[in-house]
């Protein structure tokens, strides 16, 4: 899941993968609220899930991953 989320962040923000890790905050990555919403919607599309409201208010990569994992979904990433 970690690699999946980091890859999506990298693609959306055009940031090198090596510059993103679990402790990265969205503020450090220069994400505003709209960017976070776009990220969550991209994750919804790729995983075919319905995001929880709390996913839109996460502050870091790790928090977002934790919120996704709370959904207890079986993920098949292409």
Beta strands, then each sheet from edge to edge (+ up, - down):
end
